[in-house]
Amino acid sequence: MATAVTTPKLTTTFIYKRLPISLPISSHFLSLPKTLASPSLSYVQSHHHHRQHHQRRHFSVRAESENGAETARQYDFDLFTIGAGSGGVRASRFASNFGASVAVCELPFSTISSETTGGVGGTCVLRGCVPKKLMVYASKFSHEFDESNGFGWKYEVEPQHDWSTLIANKNAELQRLTGIYKNILKNANVTLLEGRGKIVDPHTVDVDGKLYTARHILISVGGRPFIPDIPGSEHAIDSDAALDLPSKPKKIAIIGGGYIALEFAGIFNGLTSDVHVFIRQKKVLRGFDEEIRDFVAEQMSVRGIEFHTEESPEAILKSADGSLSLKTNKGTVEGFSHIMFATGRRPNTKNLGLEKVGVKMSKNGAIQVDEYSCTSVPSIWAVGDVTDRINLTPVALMEGGALAKTLFQDEPTKPDYSRAVPSAVFCQPPIGQVGLSEEQAIQEYGDIDVFTANFRPLKATLSGLPDRVFMKLIVCAKTNKVLGLHMCGEDAPEIVQVSTSIKML
Ligand SMILES: Cc1cc2nc3c(=O)[nH]c(=O)nc-3n(C[C@H](O)[C@H](O)[C@H](O)COP(=O)(O)OP(=O)(O)OC[C@H]3O[C@@H](n4cnc5c(N)ncnc54)[C@H](O)[C@@H]3O)c2cc1C
């Protein structure tokens, strides 16, 4: 661990360590574990798709023969997309721009998703990236108020937060965004149908009882939060509900140590709830760089979040006064107004007719696809979270765009995962990272150089708060190429995003 630089400094002291460990250079450069599927910074990132000349597959919508032995079948649409989230909207819009006739069906709007509710825009826009980030902005003010005193700001009374204003303004913004997404589809000449899509046969989709045929069907139904079945789980909330609570939690238990759990812990802590995080393992953020994992937990604890490590929930009990207790393998913590599960998401593949038509799924219900996003049924394709590859918005967008090219531009295109996907965790302080962790870099490259800095930012000198910043750069000792960049501290996501415009290996 790098030595702490406690005095105010304008320049950063980099601690340098060389790790002369020679291990076999093994797998692929971007062997990001699933836990790295964290909020990405790469909205503005463009992905290059290389033509696969050597293994060219032909997919065309104009393949109808006029007088051949096979009579060309007429379809209502060239492409029928089920689910208008990030991946579905991107694929539909691009396909239509390439000349295909396209329809997309989506469930009616609601802030909470279910088998019967959703909304154009999908998880990222309505129940993920966007509302979450708005809540993060709301929550950051309390820290800023604390910081401001040292800079001379005085408040006659403590600033008060009005929960209902925040939720009303956030929901108005979601309405505006879902409207924008509907317009995007309309302007691209995509037919939007409201209703639940279900596959009837390899070329037919049922939308609430009406049948539509299509040459190709795209499944982009995403996933939904999953609450484990423990006694009392009906009293728990998930991330959908946590983004739309009628009142601020007084004391909340958040179960899970992944990025969503930490982001919500920061949100509720900033909005002055009493926050307890329960994690099954010793550390938060499995798969992230070890030093980052330690640093972020330490900084979040300093801000008042209580971590309960190696504690698994066993039951939720509701007492007569309505408060909740969480029973774990280590004991019972009482007095919660809310208990939130952030322990994972499941693909929305139930009751979709997939088993009947022979679309293969893995154990967790994710649709299995080949490198072109084709399922085991040649006319049925799948992109985004439903395939459980890298569950991030920019990745769903990339997969959707690649599929439209494959199907309708006569250009078979594989989604390109070969470049490091930069990602951020919008906890407080936030994390920005790209490339390999130190542990992965050692595994893959053996000899690496690691530069770290752990310092007190200038702002903290006057604010008097115990905020710190941690940075880490991992370099291949042999080639001097940057393998990984990790940062936790104010503006880390933005800083890492800018840095990644410098081409990595
Ligand atoms: C709390 C949270 C925060 C997140 N933050 C980030 C972030 O900061 N950055 C990031 O990159 N990613 C983030 N993600 C992940 C991101 O939201 C997803 O990776 C992305 O939305 C996946 O897009 P998709 O198209 O696969 O699915 P979705 O966006 O989920 O879209 C699927 C759509 O299909 C609809 N649907 C489902 N079943 C049917 C049916 N039978 N018929 C018709 N429609 C149907 C659903 O209603 C939904 O609108 C976050 C997720 C969550 C939950």
The ligand as an ORCA input file, in Angstrom:
! r2SCAN-3c Opt
* xyz 0 1
  C     -29.638      0.626    -10.672
  C     -28.906      0.409    -11.971
  C     -27.921      1.293    -12.353
  C     -27.249      1.129    -13.555
  N     -26.286      2.030    -13.883
  C     -25.619      1.897    -15.045
  C     -24.639      2.864    -15.440
  O     -24.374      3.845    -14.729
  N     -23.989      2.679    -16.629
  C     -24.258      1.595    -17.439
  O     -23.653      1.461    -18.492
  N     -25.186      0.691    -17.094
  C     -25.872      0.816    -15.925
  N     -26.834     -0.110    -15.600
  C     -27.062     -1.250    -16.516
  C     -27.916     -0.816    -17.710
  O     -29.095     -0.228    -17.254
  C     -28.218     -2.021    -18.584
  O     -27.015     -2.669    -18.924
  C     -28.938     -1.643    -19.882
  O     -30.120     -0.948    -19.622
  C     -29.225     -2.908    -20.705
  O     -29.962     -2.589    -21.845
  P     -30.903     -3.702    -22.541
  O     -31.359     -3.109    -23.819
  O     -30.233     -4.991    -22.558
  O     -32.121     -3.883    -21.534
  P     -33.131     -2.861    -20.870
  O     -32.619     -1.471    -20.918
  O     -33.441     -3.436    -19.543
  O     -34.410     -2.912    -21.799
  C     -35.235     -4.026    -21.881
  C     -36.642     -3.566    -22.185
  O     -37.438     -4.677    -22.547
  C     -38.729     -4.500    -22.001
  N     -39.375     -5.813    -21.942
  C     -39.105     -6.857    -21.115
  N     -39.879     -7.907    -21.416
  C     -40.666     -7.526    -22.453
  C     -41.664     -8.180    -23.225
  N     -41.980     -9.457    -23.007
  N     -42.281     -7.478    -24.203
  C     -41.964     -6.187    -24.450
  N     -41.007     -5.527    -23.766
  C     -40.360     -6.196    -22.790
  C     -38.467     -3.889    -20.651
  O     -39.622     -3.216    -20.176
  C     -37.324     -2.936    -20.973
  O     -37.780     -1.655    -21.310
  C     -27.557      0.050    -14.410
  C     -28.574     -0.842    -14.048
  C     -29.246     -0.668    -12.857
  C     -30.335     -1.621    -12.480
*
